[in-house]
Amino acid sequence: MTLQELLSLPENERIAELKKYPAKRPDTLSLLKDWDYSKHDIFNEKSRPKRKVLTQDEEVNPDGSIRIPKQFKYEEVNRLALPLEQDIVNIHTAFTVGTSPKITSNTDTPQQEELLKLLTDIHQRNKLQYDNKRIVRSWFAECEVAEYWYVKPEKEDNSNPTYRLKSMIWSPFRGDTLYPYYDEYGDLIAFSREYNKTDSKGIQTNRLMVIDNKMVTIYSNGTQIEKYPHGFSKIPVIYMKRERPLCDKIRSLRNRLEELLSNFADCLDYNFYPKLVASGELKGVRNKGMTSEIIQLENDAQVSYLTWQQSPEMAKLEFDNLTSRCYALTNTPQITFEALQGIGNALSGKAFKFMFMGTHMAVSNHAETVEEFLQRRINFLTSAIASLMPKYATIVMQMQVNIEIVPYMIDSLTEKIADAVSAVQGGVASLKEGVILAGITDRVEEEIAQIQKEKGKDLFNQ
């Protein structure tokens, strides 16, 4: 269905059509249960009931009838949760967008340089390096996320108004239900966000916000209450989704780990204090309550400690194996003090690259979707600049701005400088490329000018 056909439908039919999800929607409650460790099955009394403890035996009458029935109480058991999903998602997020993505462009004129600087300023003013983490984290855990852009007046002056581009993030955990609507060619022609809004009187209403290529329309409980142009030439929404969460594979392993830890903790609590087993007749205890008690026995009685034959090493072995499988199945490095202790300076920057190769391969797979999202954002922002500042319209058409994910890596600065010097001296890189490769400064042109001023153009050939 085209946008014109969609808009021509009666209001109730249009809303029903917009709310048709193009695929099977992820179960938000199930995903939230995985993400929030306080909602894991280990805290559910149906899955892990309290312990039933006998407090008093029954008393029987002479005729055999029960005078006082048995008395029981329910004691709380250990419930130890593991937030593995959060840890794994945070690690993948850091490796994917922890280092700000690299923006490149074919800037050949001062006007193009000015436009690129304006685009960079929008990223910095909106702190998109932090939004990138929030967006990717939501994509990993919630399976879908959207970024909505709008114009906010910055200075109230009718003669010379100024505006600022701002954005907000929509996702299921934030209370949003998202409905992308595509045409027969797979192009996004409308996007809807359903949410609940509470007014100052505490009255809650259901809202549906519909955005197309020109207008923003808001419905309240199925009735249109607001409609206004958003001022852009494209839909100001960038959307990203996936079929399953990143940690979908480890759910059963994590459940077993939590059960294992909790059961082992119960076992430790029960067997923590030593227990004495007496055979024969116990007459009494002297110096009771003192450090050196004497137990009096009669008729060849014996007293011994009850020993625990079960080895805790088996539980530790299973715990370590299951934990390793959780991280291995998701290509996640275990970046803990215990895992890295003893390495010290033994690993070089190149060795770390091999150590994190599995994670970088996972990041490469993530980039198929994340880079596409970031590139759509760049394309929208350049078109938004052209819409708000017509003097840049021609320049936008001539420019090609690209963005590339830079996976996080522990680099050795000494190795980078040595590689840069070697590349320049070997004639395979210019002085400018050498400065970029060394990565010491972002002010490349200024640094080259300073190097040439202090030591001459043939610095690397001396």
Disulfide bonds with the S-S distance in Angstrom:
none
